[in-house]
Amino acid sequence: MGLSSLPEQMLDNPLATVSLPYVRSRESHLQHECNIRYFIMACGGFVCSKTSLCILNLIYVMVSLLMIGVAAWGKWFGLVSSFRVMAAVIAVGLFLFVVAVVGLCGAVKHHQVLLFFYMLILFLVFVVQFSVSCACLAISKEQQNLLLEIGWNKSESMQKDLEISLDCCDFLQVNYSEPCDAACFSDKTCKPCSDIIQTYADDALRFVGGISLFFSFTEILGVWLAYRYRNLKDHRQNPGAFI
């Protein structure tokens, strides 16, 4: 490009030709800073918090529906005869579903009241679930036997289910003078159910404790996301609007 192609103002002012690259560099630098700020705002602020909170509550919705479906399926096909066990699982599933719906509505609408109650309920659930998971992982053999015996004596329907599925009779000592639904009862070769249950108790408690501990950390993550998202503004709308 020759001098004749430059504007007359640049020919009259030689400093303009020197400052032109600087201006272009400055504009590109400012544009780069704007892009970085928009990326932080989108991926580390309002949009990211909202998206993460929605995904987390959608996972809770799917888990709650799975719990309700499995409990209903087990009762329908006769796999679980205890109404209390089925009702407890369905109640927990419904409670988790309601909490997830509240969190999802609060995240979509950026509703301050819903997000506050969502944080409060989820934090209380975290405290209870974290305590239960730690108890499951730290329980001793003697405490296991005591809890198993208490649970055995509370439900006759659960006793029948365990006697049929594990092929055992009674809890600590087999009494052949009383009826038993196990197949080994006719041959009088049954073992006490406590010995068989104890072999599965350690693995079951570790599994339940590990799963419960994992979900407790997702709950404290949900509390943190809700607290962060609740105090953020949507910069795509009116910057002065909070709700």
C-alpha positions as CSV (number, residue, x, y, z in Angstrom):
1,M,0.0,0.0,0.0
2,G,1.5,3.3,-1.1
3,L,1.3,6.7,0.5
4,S,-1.2,7.8,-2.1
5,S,-3.8,5.3,-0.8
6,L,-3.6,6.7,2.8
7,P,-6.1,9.4,3.9
8,E,-4.9,13.0,3.6
9,Q,-5.2,13.4,7.4
10,M,-2.6,10.7,8.0
11,L,-0.3,12.2,5.4
12,D,-0.5,15.6,7.1
13,N,-0.1,14.0,10.5
14,P,2.7,11.4,10.5
15,L,1.9,10.4,14.1
16,A,-1.4,9.0,12.9
17,T,0.3,6.3,10.9
18,V,2.3,5.3,14.1
19,S,-0.8,5.3,16.4
20,L,-3.0,3.3,14.0
21,P,-1.5,-0.1,14.9
22,Y,-1.7,0.8,18.6
23,V,-5.4,1.6,18.3
24,R,-6.1,-1.6,16.5
25,S,-4.1,-3.5,19.2
26,R,-6.0,-1.7,21.9
27,E,-9.4,-2.5,20.4
28,S,-8.5,-6.2,20.0
29,H,-7.3,-6.3,23.6
30,L,-10.5,-4.7,24.9
31,Q,-12.5,-7.2,22.8
32,H,-10.6,-10.0,24.3
33,E,-11.2,-8.8,27.8
34,C,-15.0,-8.5,27.0
35,N,-15.0,-12.1,25.8
36,I,-13.3,-13.3,28.9
37,R,-15.7,-11.4,31.2
38,Y,-18.7,-12.8,29.2
39,F,-17.3,-16.3,29.5
40,I,-16.8,-16.0,33.3
41,M,-20.3,-14.5,33.6
42,A,-21.9,-17.3,31.6
43,C,-19.9,-20.3,32.8
44,G,-19.0,-19.3,36.3
45,G,-22.0,-17.2,37.3
46,F,-25.7,-16.9,36.7
47,V,-26.1,-19.2,33.7
48,C,-23.8,-22.0,35.0
49,S,-25.3,-22.0,38.5
50,K,-28.8,-22.1,37.0
51,T,-27.9,-24.9,34.6
52,S,-26.1,-27.0,37.3
53,L,-29.0,-26.6,39.7
54,C,-31.5,-27.7,37.1
55,I,-29.4,-30.8,36.2
56,L,-29.0,-31.7,39.8
57,N,-32.7,-31.6,40.5
58,L,-33.5,-33.5,37.4
59,I,-31.3,-36.2,38.7
60,Y,-33.1,-36.2,42.0
61,V,-36.5,-36.4,40.1
62,M,-35.3,-39.5,38.2
63,V,-34.0,-41.1,41.4
64,S,-37.2,-40.5,43.2
65,L,-39.3,-41.9,40.4
66,L,-37.0,-44.9,40.3
67,M,-37.5,-45.5,44.0
68,I,-41.3,-45.3,43.7
69,G,-41.3,-47.5,40.7
70,V,-39.1,-50.2,42.2
71,A,-41.2,-50.3,45.4
72,A,-44.5,-50.6,43.5
73,W,-43.0,-53.2,41.2
74,G,-41.8,-55.3,44.1
75,K,-45.2,-55.1,45.8
76,W,-47.1,-55.9,42.6
77,F,-45.1,-59.0,41.9
78,G,-45.0,-60.2,45.5
79,L,-41.3,-59.7,46.0
80,V,-41.9,-57.7,49.1
81,S,-44.8,-58.6,51.4
82,S,-44.1,-56.1,54.1
83,F,-46.4,-53.1,53.6
84,R,-44.3,-50.9,55.9
85,V,-41.1,-51.4,53.9
86,M,-42.9,-50.6,50.7
87,A,-44.6,-47.6,52.2
88,A,-41.3,-46.3,53.6
89,V,-39.6,-46.5,50.3
90,I,-42.5,-44.8,48.5
91,A,-42.6,-42.0,51.1
92,V,-38.9,-41.3,50.8
93,G,-39.3,-41.2,47.0
94,L,-42.2,-38.8,47.2
95,F,-40.4,-36.6,49.6
96,L,-37.3,-36.5,47.3
97,F,-39.6,-35.8,44.4
98,V,-41.3,-32.8,46.1
99,V,-37.9,-31.3,47.2
100,A,-36.5,-31.7,43.6
101,V,-39.6,-30.1,42.1
102,V,-39.3,-27.1,44.5
103,G,-35.6,-26.7,43.6
104,L,-36.3,-27.0,39.9
105,C,-39.1,-24.4,40.0
106,G,-36.9,-22.1,42.1
107,A,-34.0,-22.5,39.7
108,V,-36.1,-21.9,36.5
109,K,-37.9,-18.8,37.9
110,H,-35.0,-17.6,40.1
111,H,-37.6,-17.4,43.0
112,Q,-36.0,-16.3,46.2
113,V,-38.6,-17.9,48.6
114,L,-38.5,-21.3,46.9
115,L,-34.7,-21.3,46.8
116,F,-34.6,-20.4,50.5
117,F,-36.8,-23.3,51.6
118,Y,-35.0,-25.6,49.1
119,M,-31.7,-24.8,50.8
120,L,-33.2,-25.2,54.3
121,I,-34.8,-28.6,53.6
122,L,-31.8,-29.9,51.6
123,F,-29.4,-29.0,54.4
124,L,-31.5,-30.8,57.0
125,V,-31.7,-33.8,54.7
126,F,-27.9,-33.6,54.4
127,V,-27.4,-33.6,58.1
128,V,-29.6,-36.6,58.7
129,Q,-28.3,-38.6,55.7
130,F,-24.7,-37.9,56.5
131,S,-25.2,-39.0,60.1
132,V,-26.9,-42.2,59.0
133,S,-24.2,-43.0,56.4
134,C,-21.4,-42.5,59.0
135,A,-23.3,-44.8,61.4
136,C,-23.7,-47.5,58.8
137,L,-19.9,-47.4,58.0
138,A,-18.8,-47.3,61.7
139,I,-21.3,-49.8,63.3
140,S,-19.8,-52.8,65.2
141,K,-20.7,-56.5,65.1
142,E,-22.5,-56.3,68.4
143,Q,-24.6,-53.3,67.3
144,Q,-25.4,-55.0,64.1
145,N,-26.8,-58.1,65.9
146,L,-28.8,-56.0,68.3
147,L,-30.4,-53.9,65.4
148,L,-31.0,-57.0,63.4
149,E,-32.8,-58.7,66.3
150,I,-34.9,-55.7,66.9
151,G,-35.9,-55.5,63.3
152,W,-36.6,-59.2,63.2
153,N,-39.0,-59.1,66.2
154,K,-40.9,-56.1,64.8
155,S,-42.3,-57.6,61.6
156,E,-43.7,-61.1,61.1
157,S,-44.1,-60.6,57.4
158,M,-40.4,-59.7,57.0
159,Q,-39.6,-62.9,59.0
160,K,-41.5,-65.0,56.5
161,D,-39.8,-63.3,53.5
162,L,-36.3,-63.9,55.0
163,E,-37.1,-67.5,56.0
164,I,-38.2,-68.3,52.4
165,S,-35.5,-66.4,50.6
166,L,-32.6,-67.4,52.8
167,D,-33.9,-70.9,53.6
168,C,-33.6,-70.5,57.4
169,C,-35.7,-70.6,60.5
170,D,-36.0,-68.4,63.5
171,F,-33.3,-65.9,64.4
172,L,-30.9,-67.2,67.0
173,Q,-32.0,-70.8,67.5
174,V,-34.2,-73.1,65.4
175,N,-37.3,-74.3,67.1
176,Y,-38.9,-77.2,65.1
177,S,-41.9,-77.2,67.4
178,E,-43.2,-74.0,65.7
179,P,-44.1,-73.7,62.0
180,C,-41.6,-72.3,59.5
181,D,-42.0,-71.4,55.8
182,A,-38.5,-72.4,54.8
183,A,-37.9,-75.4,52.5
184,C,-35.4,-76.9,54.9
185,F,-37.9,-77.2,57.7
186,S,-39.4,-80.5,56.4
187,D,-35.9,-82.0,56.5
188,K,-35.0,-80.4,59.8
189,T,-31.7,-79.1,58.4
190,C,-32.3,-75.4,58.9
191,K,-29.8,-72.9,60.2
192,P,-30.6,-69.8,62.3
193,C,-31.3,-66.8,60.2
194,S,-28.9,-64.6,62.2
195,D,-25.9,-66.5,60.9
196,I,-26.9,-66.1,57.3
197,I,-28.0,-62.5,57.7
198,Q,-24.8,-61.6,59.4
199,T,-22.8,-62.7,56.3
200,Y,-24.7,-60.1,54.2
201,A,-25.0,-57.4,56.8
202,D,-21.4,-56.1,56.5
203,D,-21.6,-55.8,52.7
204,A,-25.1,-54.3,52.8
205,L,-24.2,-51.7,55.4
206,R,-21.1,-50.7,53.5
207,F,-23.0,-50.4,50.3
208,V,-25.9,-48.4,51.8
209,G,-23.4,-46.2,53.8
210,G,-21.3,-45.5,50.7
211,I,-24.3,-44.7,48.5
212,S,-25.8,-42.5,51.2
213,L,-22.5,-40.7,51.8
214,F,-22.2,-40.0,48.0
215,F,-25.7,-38.5,47.8
216,S,-25.1,-36.5,51.0
217,F,-22.3,-34.7,49.2
218,T,-24.5,-34.0,46.2
219,E,-27.0,-32.5,48.6
220,I,-24.5,-30.1,50.1
221,L,-23.5,-29.2,46.6
222,G,-27.1,-28.4,45.9
223,V,-27.2,-26.2,49.0
224,W,-24.1,-24.3,47.8
225,L,-25.4,-23.9,44.2
226,A,-28.8,-22.6,45.5
227,Y,-27.1,-20.1,47.8
228,R,-24.8,-18.9,45.1
229,Y,-27.5,-18.7,42.5
230,R,-30.0,-17.0,44.8
231,N,-27.6,-14.1,45.3
232,L,-26.7,-13.6,41.6
233,K,-28.3,-11.2,39.2
234,D,-29.4,-12.0,35.6
235,H,-27.3,-9.5,33.6
236,R,-29.1,-10.4,30.4
237,Q,-32.2,-8.6,31.8
238,N,-32.5,-5.4,33.7
239,P,-29.2,-5.0,35.7
240,G,-31.1,-3.3,38.5
241,A,-33.6,-6.1,39.0
242,F,-32.7,-8.7,41.6
243,I,-35.6,-11.1,41.3
